[in-house]
Amino acid sequence: MAKFVTIGYGDQAGYDSTDADVRNAAHTHDAQLRLDGVVMGIAGQAVQVRNHDAAEVTTKAGAFMTSELPIAGFAIIEAATLDEAITIASQAPCAVAHGVVEVWPLHE
């Protein structure tokens, strides 16, 4: 099985405007993924780390990436194909609640 990183983006307004039954089904989907061993979590505050030429570690609060929507969470999923990973991600709360989920293949 291949591994994929998913990044969910969404905001409270989109979440609140989504039918509660649709949101609950998405949360049930995520709960099952967790039971199946998927590593998943809500995004905290990002910190940029640099260590150019391995000479000095510097940090800066905040994300390097920018988006119209805030980053809501991350998961590492396993799927046989990219299409299967997309199917899994399409049921996430961010995907159904007017947000978006990116799926990134991890190459080992």
Phi and psi in degrees as GROMACS dihedral restraints (atoms count N, CA, C in turn):
[ dihedral_restraints ]
;  ai    aj    ak    al  type     phi  dphi    fc
    3     4     5     6     1   -84.2    20    10
    4     5     6     7     1   156.9    20    10
    6     7     8     9     1  -108.4    20    10
    7     8     9    10     1   147.5    20    10
    9    10    11    12     1  -137.1    20    10
   10    11    12    13     1   140.6    20    10
   12    13    14    15     1   -96.7    20    10
   13    14    15    16     1   131.9    20    10
   15    16    17    18     1  -113.1    20    10
   16    17    18    19     1   140.7    20    10
   18    19    20    21     1  -123.5    20    10
   19    20    21    22     1   117.9    20    10
   21    22    23    24     1   -97.8    20    10
   22    23    24    25     1   133.7    20    10
   24    25    26    27     1  -119.2    20    10
   25    26    27    28     1   136.7    20    10
   27    28    29    30     1  -177.7    20    10
   28    29    30    31     1   162.2    20    10
   30    31    32    33     1  -127.4    20    10
   31    32    33    34     1   167.9    20    10
   33    34    35    36     1   -62.9    20    10
   34    35    36    37     1   -37.2    20    10
   36    37    38    39     1   -62.3    20    10
   37    38    39    40     1   -43.9    20    10
   39    40    41    42     1   -65.4    20    10
   40    41    42    43     1   -41.3    20    10
   42    43    44    45     1   -60.9    20    10
   43    44    45    46     1   -48.2    20    10
   45    46    47    48     1   -65.7    20    10
   46    47    48    49     1   -27.7    20    10
   48    49    50    51     1   -84.2    20    10
   49    50    51    52     1    -2.5    20    10
   51    52    53    54     1   -91.6    20    10
   52    53    54    55     1   137.8    20    10
   54    55    56    57     1   -51.2    20    10
   55    56    57    58     1   134.3    20    10
   57    58    59    60     1   -57.6    20    10
   58    59    60    61     1   -36.5    20    10
   60    61    62    63     1   -64.6    20    10
   61    62    63    64     1   -38.5    20    10
   63    64    65    66     1   -67.3    20    10
   64    65    66    67     1   -44.9    20    10
   66    67    68    69     1   -61.0    20    10
   67    68    69    70     1   -45.2    20    10
   69    70    71    72     1   -63.2    20    10
   70    71    72    73     1   -39.1    20    10
   72    73    74    75     1   -63.3    20    10
   73    74    75    76     1   -38.7    20    10
   75    76    77    78     1   -66.4    20    10
   76    77    78    79     1   -40.7    20    10
   78    79    80    81     1   -67.3    20    10
   79    80    81    82     1   -36.4    20    10
   81    82    83    84     1   -63.3    20    10
   82    83    84    85     1   -42.0    20    10
   84    85    86    87     1   -58.4    20    10
   85    86    87    88     1   -47.4    20    10
   87    88    89    90     1   -64.3    20    10
   88    89    90    91     1   -40.0    20    10
   90    91    92    93     1   -61.2    20    10
   91    92    93    94     1   -40.3    20    10
   93    94    95    96     1   -66.3    20    10
   94    95    96    97     1   -40.5    20    10
   96    97    98    99     1   -59.3    20    10
   97    98    99   100     1   -42.5    20    10
   99   100   101   102     1   -62.3    20    10
  100   101   102   103     1   -42.4    20    10
  102   103   104   105     1   -61.7    20    10
  103   104   105   106     1   -31.2    20    10
  105   106   107   108     1   -81.3    20    10
  106   107   108   109     1     0.7    20    10
  108   109   110   111     1   101.3    20    10
  109   110   111   112     1     5.6    20    10
  111   112   113   114     1   -68.7    20    10
  112   113   114   115     1   134.6    20    10
  114   115   116   117     1   -84.5    20    10
  115   116   117   118     1   120.9    20    10
  117   118   119   120     1  -147.6    20    10
  118   119   120   121     1   144.4    20    10
  120   121   122   123     1  -163.0    20    10
  121   122   123   124     1   163.7    20    10
  123   124   125   126     1   -82.6    20    10
  124   125   126   127     1   139.1    20    10
  126   127   128   129     1   -69.9    20    10
  127   128   129   130     1   134.6    20    10
  129   130   131   132     1   -98.3    20    10
  130   131   132   133     1  -164.2    20    10
  132   133   134   135     1   -75.0    20    10
  133   134   135   136     1   131.5    20    10
  135   136   137   138     1   -80.9    20    10
  136   137   138   139     1   153.0    20    10
  138   139   140   141     1  -132.8    20    10
  139   140   141   142     1   126.2    20    10
  141   142   143   144     1   -83.4    20    10
  142   143   144   145     1   135.4    20    10
  144   145   146   147     1  -122.6    20    10
  145   146   147   148     1   130.0    20    10
  147   148   149   150     1  -129.0    20    10
  148   149   150   151     1   148.1    20    10
  150   151   152   153     1  -151.8    20    10
  151   152   153   154     1    62.2    20    10
  153   154   155   156     1   -58.2    20    10
  154   155   156   157     1   129.0    20    10
  156   157   158   159     1    57.1    20    10
  157   158   159   160     1    22.9    20    10
  159   160   161   162     1    53.9    20    10
  160   161   162   163     1    33.9    20    10
  162   163   164   165     1  -103.4    20    10
  163   164   165   166     1   -33.6    20    10
  165   166   167   168     1  -159.6    20    10
  166   167   168   169     1   126.2    20    10
  168   169   170   171     1   -82.7    20    10
  169   170   171   172     1   125.8    20    10
  171   172   173   174     1  -125.9    20    10
  172   173   174   175     1   150.3    20    10
  174   175   176   177     1  -131.3    20    10
  175   176   177   178     1   155.6    20    10
  177   178   179   180     1  -145.0    20    10
  178   179   180   181     1   129.6    20    10
  180   181   182   183     1   -68.4    20    10
  181   182   183   184     1   140.5    20    10
  183   184   185   186     1   114.4    20    10
  184   185   186   187     1   159.9    20    10
  186   187   188   189     1   -84.9    20    10
  187   188   189   190     1   148.4    20    10
  189   190   191   192     1   -80.8    20    10
  190   191   192   193     1   -39.4    20    10
  192   193   194   195     1   -75.0    20    10
  193   194   195   196     1   149.1    20    10
  195   196   197   198     1  -128.0    20    10
  196   197   198   199     1   153.6    20    10
  198   199   200   201     1  -156.4    20    10
  199   200   201   202     1   157.6    20    10
  201   202   203   204     1   -62.5    20    10
  202   203   204   205     1   -33.0    20    10
  204   205   206   207     1  -109.2    20    10
  205   206   207   208     1   148.5    20    10
  207   208   209   210     1   -70.5    20    10
  208   209   210   211     1   151.2    20    10
  210   211   212   213     1   -70.4    20    10
  211   212   213   214     1   128.9    20    10
  213   214   215   216     1  -102.3    20    10
  214   215   216   217     1   -34.9    20    10
  216   217   218   219     1  -176.1    20    10
  217   218   219   220     1   174.1    20    10
  219   220   221   222     1  -134.0    20    10
  220   221   222   223     1   155.3    20    10
  222   223   224   225     1  -149.8    20    10
  223   224   225   226     1   153.6    20    10
  225   226   227   228     1  -116.6    20    10
  226   227   228   229     1   113.5    20    10
  228   229   230   231     1  -115.2    20    10
  229   230   231   232     1   161.7    20    10
  231   232   233   234     1  -115.8    20    10
  232   233   234   235     1   139.4    20    10
  234   235   236   237     1  -154.2    20    10
  235   236   237   238     1   155.4    20    10
  237   238   239   240     1   -71.1    20    10
  238   239   240   241     1   -32.3    20    10
  240   241   242   243     1  -143.1    20    10
  241   242   243   244     1   165.9    20    10
  243   244   245   246     1   -60.0    20    10
  244   245   246   247     1   -41.0    20    10
  246   247   248   249     1   -59.5    20    10
  247   248   249   250     1   -40.4    20    10
  249   250   251   252     1   -66.4    20    10
  250   251   252   253     1   -40.0    20    10
  252   253   254   255     1   -62.8    20    10
  253   254   255   256     1   -39.7    20    10
  255   256   257   258     1   -63.1    20    10
  256   257   258   259     1   -41.9    20    10
  258   259   260   261     1   -60.8    20    10
  259   260   261   262     1   -43.4    20    10
  261   262   263   264     1   -62.8    20    10
  262   263   264   265     1   -48.5    20    10
  264   265   266   267     1   -65.0    20    10
  265   266   267   268     1   -28.0    20    10
  267   268   269   270     1   -67.3    20    10
  268   269   270   271     1   -13.5    20    10
  270   271   272   273     1  -101.1    20    10
  271   272   273   274     1     2.5    20    10
  273   274   275   276     1   -71.2    20    10
  274   275   276   277     1   153.7    20    10
  276   277   278   279     1   -53.5    20    10
  277   278   279   280     1   -42.4    20    10
  279   280   281   282     1   -62.7    20    10
  280   281   282   283     1   -38.1    20    10
  282   283   284   285     1   -67.6    20    10
  283   284   285   286     1   -38.6    20    10
  285   286   287   288     1   -89.0    20    10
  286   287   288   289     1   -18.2    20    10
  288   289   290   291     1  -104.8    20    10
  289   290   291   292     1    45.5    20    10
  291   292   293   294     1    65.5    20    10
  292   293   294   295     1    23.9    20    10
  294   295   296   297     1  -111.2    20    10
  295   296   297   298     1  -149.8    20    10
  297   298   299   300     1  -152.3    20    10
  298   299   300   301     1   152.0    20    10
  300   301   302   303     1  -126.0    20    10
  301   302   303   304     1   126.3    20    10
  303   304   305   306     1   -91.0    20    10
  304   305   306   307     1   143.9    20    10
  306   307   308   309     1  -119.7    20    10
  307   308   309   310     1   120.6    20    10
  309   310   311   312     1  -116.6    20    10
  310   311   312   313     1   115.9    20    10
  312   313   314   315     1   -65.1    20    10
  313   314   315   316     1   138.8    20    10
  315   316   317   318     1  -101.3    20    10
  316   317   318   319     1   120.1    20    10
  318   319   320   321     1   -97.0    20    10
  319   320   321   322     1   127.8    20    10
